[in-house]
C-alpha cells in the first residue's frame, strides 16, 4: 500500500550496475571508475526498472528528477521518469 506524503520528499538513488562496478579491484580503481562514462549493463537496466517500480509502488510521485550527465545516471533517471 502506498504511503501518503504530505510534504516534499527527497529521494537519492545510485545508478544500476555497470561493467566497471560489477567487479571491484581496490580503492584506487573505484575512484577512477567514478569518472568513466560507461552505460548500464543489462543487469543495471533491470535494477533501474526495479527501482522505478518500487518507488511507484511505495507512492513516491516525482515532480522533478536530477542526475549527473554520465550515461549510467541518465539511464537510471530515465527509467524512473518513465514510470
NORKA-V639932 format. One record per residue. N is the residue number from 0. RES is the residue in three letters. PHI is phi in radians with two decimals (none if undefined). Layout:
n->N res->RES phi->PHI
n->N res->RES phi->PHI
//
This chain:
n->0 res->UNK phi->none
n->1 res->UNK phi->-1.10
n->2 res->UNK phi->-1.51
n->3 res->UNK phi->-1.46
n->4 res->UNK phi->-1.95
n->5 res->UNK phi->-1.89
n->6 res->UNK phi->-2.60
n->7 res->UNK phi->-1.06
n->8 res->UNK phi->-2.15
n->9 res->UNK phi->-1.76
n->10 res->UNK phi->-1.92
n->11 res->UNK phi->-2.02
n->12 res->UNK phi->-2.34
n->13 res->UNK phi->-1.63
n->14 res->UNK phi->-1.11
n->15 res->UNK phi->-1.28
n->16 res->UNK phi->-1.13
n->17 res->UNK phi->-2.09
n->18 res->UNK phi->-1.13
n->19 res->UNK phi->-1.46
n->20 res->UNK phi->-1.78
n->21 res->UNK phi->-1.40
n->22 res->UNK phi->-2.48
n->23 res->UNK phi->-1.52
n->24 res->UNK phi->-2.19
n->25 res->UNK phi->2.29
n->26 res->UNK phi->-1.09
n->27 res->UNK phi->-1.16
n->28 res->UNK phi->-1.14
n->29 res->UNK phi->-1.11
n->30 res->UNK phi->-1.12
n->31 res->UNK phi->-1.16
n->32 res->UNK phi->-1.01
n->33 res->UNK phi->-1.08
n->34 res->UNK phi->-1.68
n->35 res->UNK phi->-1.32
n->36 res->UNK phi->-1.66
n->37 res->UNK phi->-2.06
n->38 res->UNK phi->-1.36
n->39 res->UNK phi->-1.19
n->40 res->UNK phi->-1.40
n->41 res->UNK phi->-1.06
n->42 res->UNK phi->-1.13
n->43 res->UNK phi->-1.11
n->44 res->UNK phi->-1.13
n->45 res->UNK phi->-1.06
n->46 res->UNK phi->-1.10
n->47 res->UNK phi->-1.12
n->48 res->UNK phi->-1.16
n->49 res->UNK phi->-1.13
n->50 res->UNK phi->-1.05
n->51 res->UNK phi->-1.04
n->52 res->UNK phi->-1.07
n->53 res->UNK phi->-1.08
n->54 res->UNK phi->-1.12
n->55 res->UNK phi->-1.15
n->56 res->UNK phi->-1.05
n->57 res->UNK phi->-1.46
n->58 res->UNK phi->1.46
n->59 res->UNK phi->-1.81
n->60 res->UNK phi->-1.31
n->61 res->UNK phi->-1.99
n->62 res->UNK phi->-1.67
n->63 res->UNK phi->-2.52
n->64 res->UNK phi->-2.32
n->65 res->UNK phi->-2.05
n->66 res->UNK phi->-2.61
n->67 res->UNK phi->-1.23
n->68 res->UNK phi->-1.57
n->69 res->UNK phi->-1.25
n->70 res->UNK phi->-1.01
n->71 res->UNK phi->-1.13
n->72 res->UNK phi->-1.28
n->73 res->UNK phi->-1.11
n->74 res->UNK phi->-1.05
n->75 res->UNK phi->-1.11
n->76 res->UNK phi->-1.11
n->77 res->UNK phi->-1.14
n->78 res->UNK phi->-1.06
n->79 res->UNK phi->-1.19
n->80 res->UNK phi->-1.17
n->81 res->UNK phi->-1.29
n->82 res->UNK phi->-1.42
//
